[in-house]
Amino acid sequence: MRELNIAGMILAKRREMGITQEELAAHIGVSKASVSKWEKAQCYPDLTILPQLAAFFDISIDELIGYQPQLSKEEIRDLYRELAEAFVKEPFPSARERCTKLAHRYYTCYPLLLQLGSLLVNHSMPAVAHEETKAVLEEAMDLFIRVKKNCGDAAMAKQAQSMEALCLLQLGRPEEAIELAGDAGLLQTSLESLLVTAHQMLGEQRQAKKIAQSSLYQDLIRLMNDLSLYLGLCGEDPDTADCIIARADQLIGAFELETLHPGAVLPYDLFAARLYAACGKEEQALEYLERYTALATGEIWTLGLHGDGFFDLLDEWLEETLPLGAALPRDERMVKKSMTEEVADQPVFDVLKKDPRFLDILRRLRQNERDEGKRDE
C-alpha cells in the first residue's frame, strides 16, 4: 500500500529536471533551507504552495504528495489477505477499525470498498454483541451502496447490490431485500452470449472460448446453489426431493464438481443429509454426511478457485477478472469450525448420535478443525 511521499517526490522531480535546491527555491519564492527541509521530510510545504509546486513539476497534486486514490489489483489482494488474517489473530474491534480506516482513505477505490464490505459481512457474526453485529452489517451495507451508486461498472454494481441485499436479510429486513433484488421471474439477457458471438466474429476464438467457459462455470455454481436451496424447500415432498437429489448427483458427477468446486457441493450434501435424517432414512443421511466430511477434510478444500481439463481456460479468466484472483475470500479456521457445527449442533441429526459412523464423522470434523488451529499458531 502506498504512503504519502512528498519529500521523495520533490527530490526525485528536482533531480529529474536537473535543477538545484536554490533554483527551485527561487522559483517558488522560499528559502533554500525550506526546500532542503522538504526533501529531508523535516517539514512539509505550506498548503498554498502545493499547486505551484505541482505546476512547476507538471504533475498533479496527488502525484506530488505521492497519494494514490486507486489501488492495483495486486495491492487489493494483499490487503484482503492481511485483513482476513487480522480478523483471525486480532480482537474483532481492532480488525474492524483497520477496515474502516482503509475505506475512509481510499473512498473512491470501489474494488477495494467492495472487498472491505465483504470482509465485514463474512466476519460480522463473531462480533461481541448483537448490536455490534448490526452496526457492522450497516457499515458494510453503506460501502456496498456507495460502490453501487458510484463505481460506473455494471458488473461491480450488480455484485454490490447483491451484497447489499444479503446485508438486509441478515439484518432481518426481508421485504427490503426482495424490493432491492427485483422480480426474479424477469429473465435478463446474457451479456456473455453476446460477447462470445462478438469475439467469434472477430476471429478471436480463444477469447470467445474463455468467456463461454466462465459463463458455464458460473451457471454451474449457481445451479448447484439453487438445487441446494430448492431441496431445503421440499422436505415434505419426498418424491420431489428424491428427484432433485438424483439430478444433482448426476450434475456433480458429469462436471466433477467435487474436485472442481467442492464449496458448491458441501451445502448440497448437508441439505440432503438433513432431509434424509428428518425422514428417518438414516442410511442415506449417513451416506451424504460421509460425503460432506470427505470434502470438508480433504486436501482439495485448501485450494483456491481453479479450472480443470474441461475448463482449461478458467484459471486465466479467474486471474484476469476477479479482484482476488483464484484466492477464496475466507478464513480457513472459521470455515472449518462452521462445518463442524453444521453437523454437531443440528437437532435433526440426534437420531444418529449413537451410530458409530456418525461418531466417526464428528471425530474427523473436529480433528480437521484442530489441525487448522495448529497451523495458525
N, C-alpha and C positions, 0 to 999 in steps of 0.2 A: 504494500500500500504506500502511496506517495505522501511525503510530508511537505509542508511549506519550506521552500528553499530559496528565499530571495537573495541571501548572501552569495550562494554558489552561482545563481543565475546572473547577478550583476557582474561578478568576477569573470565568468565564462564569456558573457557578451562583450565586456570591455576588451578582453584579450582577443576575442574573435575580430573585433573592429580595429585592433592594433593601436589603441589609444592609451594614454597614461591616466592615472588617477587624477592628476592635475587638470588634464583636458576635459575629463568627464565632469569634474567639479566645476570648472569654469562654465561649461555649457548649461549645467543645472542651476548654477548660482549658489553653490555651497562651498565649504572648505574642503581641501584635500583630506584633512583629518576625518571629516564626516564620511567621505567615500571609503576611506580605509576601515573605519568602524563598521560600515555596512558590510563590507566584504569579509570581515572577520566575525560577523554575526554578533558584534558587541552592542549594536542597536539597530533599529530599522529606520528607513526613510520616513519622513512625515507623510501622512496620508495624502496631502495635497500635492506631493512631489511624484507620487506613483504614476499618474497619467503622463507627466513629462518624461519620466524615465522610460516608460513603455514606448512612447512615441519615438524617442531618440534611438532605442534599440530596434524599432519597427516590429514590436511584438505586442500581444495583448497583455492587460494587467494580470490576468490569470496565469499566463506564461511567465511573466516577470516574477511573480511570487511563488511560482512552482506549484500552483494549485491545479489539480486535475479533477473536474467535476464528474468525469466519466471514467469508470474503471474498465480494464480489459477483461475479457472472458476468463483468462488465467488468474487474474487478481481476485475476481469474484469467487472462483472455485477455491482458491487458497483461503480466502476469508471465511467462506462457508465451512470448510473443514476445521479451521481454527475455532470458529464459534461453536460448531457441533461438539467439539472436544471440550470446550469451556462449559457447556451445559451439563456434561458428564462429571467434570472434575471440580467445578466451582459451585458455590452456592447459587441457587436459581436467580436471586435478585442481581447478583454481580454479572452473570451472563446476559441477563435481560438488559441491564444498563448498557452493556457493550453494544448490543444490537441497536438500542435507542440512539446512542451517540453516533454510531455509523450512519443510521438513517438520517439524522439531522445534518451530518457532514456532507453526505452525498445524496442530497434530497432530489436531485434530478437524474440520478443514475438509476433508472427504472428497473433494469435487470437485477441490480443489487437489492433494491427495495422489495422486489417480488420474492427473492430468496430469503431476505431477513424476515418478511412476514411469514413465510413457510416455516422457518425455524421456530418462530414464536408459537405458531399453531401446533407444530409437532411436539413442542416441549411445554405446552400450557398446562397439561394435567399434573405435572409434578409441583405446580405452584402450591404454596403452603396453605392457602385458604381459598374457598370458593370465590370470594370477592376478588382475590388476586387473579385467579384463573379468568374471571370475567373481564378484568381490566386488561390482561394480556391479549385475550381474543379481540377486544375492541381496538387495542393498539395495532394489532396485525391487520384488522379489517380496514382501519384508516389508511394503512400502507397500500393495501390492495385497491382501495377506491382511488387513491392518488395515481397509482400505476394505470388503472383502467381509464381514467379521465385524461391523462397527460402523455402517455408513452408514445402515441402515434403509431403503434404496431398492433395490427388487428389480432394476430395470434397471441401476443403477450396480453393484450387487453382481455381477450376471452379467457385466458388462464387465470388472470387476476379476478375476473368476475366469478369464475367457478370457486376460487378460494374464498372470495367474499361470501358466497352462498353457503360454503361449508362453515364459516365462522357463525353465520346466522343460525344454522342448525345447531351448532354446539352451544350457542347462547340461548337456545330454547325459543327461537323465533321462526318456526317453520313456514308461516304464512308469507313472511317477507322473503324467505329463501325461494319459495315457489314463484312469487312475483318476479324476483330477480332472474331466476333461471328461465322464465318464459314458458311457453307452451311446448312441451317436449314432443307433442304429436306433430308439430310442423317441421317436416324434414328440411334440412339445409343442404344446399348444393355443395358437393365435394370439390373444393379447390384443387385437391391433389389430382383428381382425374383430369382436370383441365390442364394442370401443369405437365402431367405425363404426356398428354397428347401434344402439347406445345413443344416440349423438348424433343419428342419423336419427330415432329415435323421439321425441326431444325437439324435433324441428324444427330442429336446428342443422346445416343442410345443409353450410355452409361448413366447419365443424369436422370433420364426417364425411368430406368430400372431402379435407381436408388430411391426415387420418390415413391414409386409403386411399392417397393418393399417396405418403406417406412409407413406408408398408409395401411398396408395389410397388417403389419406388426401391431400398430396402434389399434386397429379394429379388432384384432385377436384378443388383445388385453382387455379392451372394453367389453367384448363379448363374454369373456370369462367372468369379469366383474358383474355383468348383468345377469349371467346364469346363476352366479352365487346368490345374488340378491333375490332373484326370482324363486330360487329353491327355498330360500327362507320364508317366502310367502305361501308356499304350497304344502306346509306341514299337515294340513287337514285334508289334503287330496293326494293320497299315496300313489295313485296311478300316474298323475301328472308329475309328481316328484321322481318316480322311477324313470319316467321318460326323459326328464331333464338330466338326471344323473347319467343315463345311458348315452345321451348325445354329448354331454360334456366330457365324459370319459373318451369317447371317440375323437373329439376335438383335441384333447390333451395328447392322445397317442399319435394322431396324424401329424401334429406340428411339434411333437416332442417338447411340450411346454414345461415339463418338469425340469428339463435342462435349460431350455431357452429362457424361461422367466418363471422360476419357482414361486416368486412373490404373488403371481396371479393364480397359482394353483392352491396355495396354502389356505386361503379363506374358503375356497370351494370344498376342499377336503374336510374342513372343520364344519361347514354347514351340513354336508352330507352326514357326517358322524353324529351331529346333534339331532338331525331329523330321524335317523335310524334308531338312536337311543330313545328318543321320545316315543317312537312307535313300538318299542320293545324288541327291535331287531338287533340284538346285542352283537351277534357275529359280524354283521355288516358294519355296525358302528365301530367295532374294534379294528376292522379292516381299514376303514378310512382314517381312523386315529393313527394307525401304524404308518400309513402313507404320509400323513401330516408330520409325524415325528421323524420319519426318514428324511423328509425335505428340510425340516427345521434344524436338524442336527448334521446335515450333510455338508460336504465341502463346497458344493455349488452355491450355497447360500452366502458364502463370504465374497463371491464375485460381484462385480457391478453389472450393469446392463450390457448385453453383448448379442452379437449375431451368431449364426451357425452356418452349416453348409448350404442350407436353403436361403437364409437371409445373409448372403455373403457380402452385401454392401452396407449392411446395417451399422456396423461399427463406425464406418466412415461418416454416415449420416448422424449418428449419436454425437460424435465428436464435433461436427460442424454446427449442429443445430441446438443442442441442449446447453443451457448455461453452465451446468455442472458436468457436461460430457457424459461419460458412462458411469460416473460415480453415483451411487444411490444416496438420496438425502435422508439418512437415518443414523441413529445412534444404536450400534450393534447390541450394546448391553441392554438398553431399554426394549429393543425389539425382542430379544430372546427372553427377557423377563415376561414381557406381554404374552409371548407364545406359550410359555408355561402356564401362566394364569388363565389363559383361554381354555385350558383343559382342566387344570386342578381346581379352579374356583367355579365351575359350571354345575349347578344342581342337576342338570339333565343327565350328567354322567354318574350320578350317585349309584345308579343300578349296576355300574361296572366296577365300583371301588374295591370289591373283594376279588376281582378277577386277576390272576397273575399277569396276564398280558397287559392289563390296564396299569397295574403297579409298575411293570417294567417300562411302560410308556412314560409315566411320571418320573421314574428314576432317570431315564435318558434325557428328558427335557430339563430336569433340574441340574444334571451334570453339565449339560450344554450351557446353561446359564452360568454355572460356577466357573467353567472353563473360560468364558468370555470375561468374567470379572477378574480372573487372574491375569489375563492378557492386558487389562487396563491398569494393573498395579505397577 
